Amino acid sequence: MINQQSAIIDQKTVYICVDLEASGRVPGLFNMVSIGGVAVQFDNGIHRRGAEFYFELQPICDGFDPHAMSIHGLTETHLRTHGLPAELVMQKMTDWVEENTPDGFRPLFVGHNAPFDWMFTAWYFAWAGLDNPFGYNALDTKALMMGTQRLPWRQCNKETLVEVYPALSPPAPELVHNALADAQFQADILIALLDGKGPSRPESSDGSS
């Protein structure tokens, strides 16, 4: 059952829901292999999904954990052949954040579980010699769920979220651990937590999240 709450409204924030896949546990020793993001903004009384991005990255080191690689299914060969240079991806992300953050607004990085995604993202911006467009701030939807729903941390997972907010629709099984599909789902999670109800589907949605 939903713990009834008032909507959490910050009309000057653009939430950027980010998900990434990696070749191992930590940046520097392992690679970010793909990253996806979805903008969420308050619009006409509710929060809505907006612009999206998705990139696959060429490796920057030789760290590839077999278990991690099996989760997302992106092979080293595919990434070296089809991925973009990592420096270019981080610059494209910077440009995308600037383009989708109106004057007077601030972008806020959002993740589920944010510490993992933030760790890689912040490290890659520093490695590329770029300022982090999110600064030093990030929002974790697991922590947000813990506060809004008064649940213990161990219950603040996607399975419980779908029970609490039946309107949420997880990605199709074949799209789980696709960074963009996961970011779309995380955007819907954020919307549910901020508005206190299930997400309003964007007209352009392809139904994959």
Number of C-alpha atoms within 10 A of each C-alpha: 8 13 10 10 13 10 16 15 14 13 12 15 17 22 28 30 32 28 30 26 24 26 28 19 16 15 21 16 13 20 25 25 26 26 24 23 31 26 25 25 20 20 10 7 9 17 25 19 26 18 13 18 17 19 20 23 24 23 22 17 13 12 17 18 14 11 11 16 17 11 14 19 13 18 15 17 11 13 17 15 11 12 18 17 15 23 18 12 22 23 16 14 21 17 12 16 22 14 11 17 19 13 9 7 13 19 22 22 24 29 26 26 17 19 14 17 22 24 12 20 22 18 15 21 20 12 14 14 12 14 13 17 19 18 12 10 12 19 20 18 24 22 17 16 23 16 14 17 19 11 15 11 12 9 13 21 15 17 10 14 20 15 12 17 18 14 17 23 16 21 19 11 8 8 15 17 18 21 24 27 23 26 30 27 24 27 30 27 27 29 26 23 24 24 18 19 20 20 25 15 15 11 7 8 10 8 12 17 21
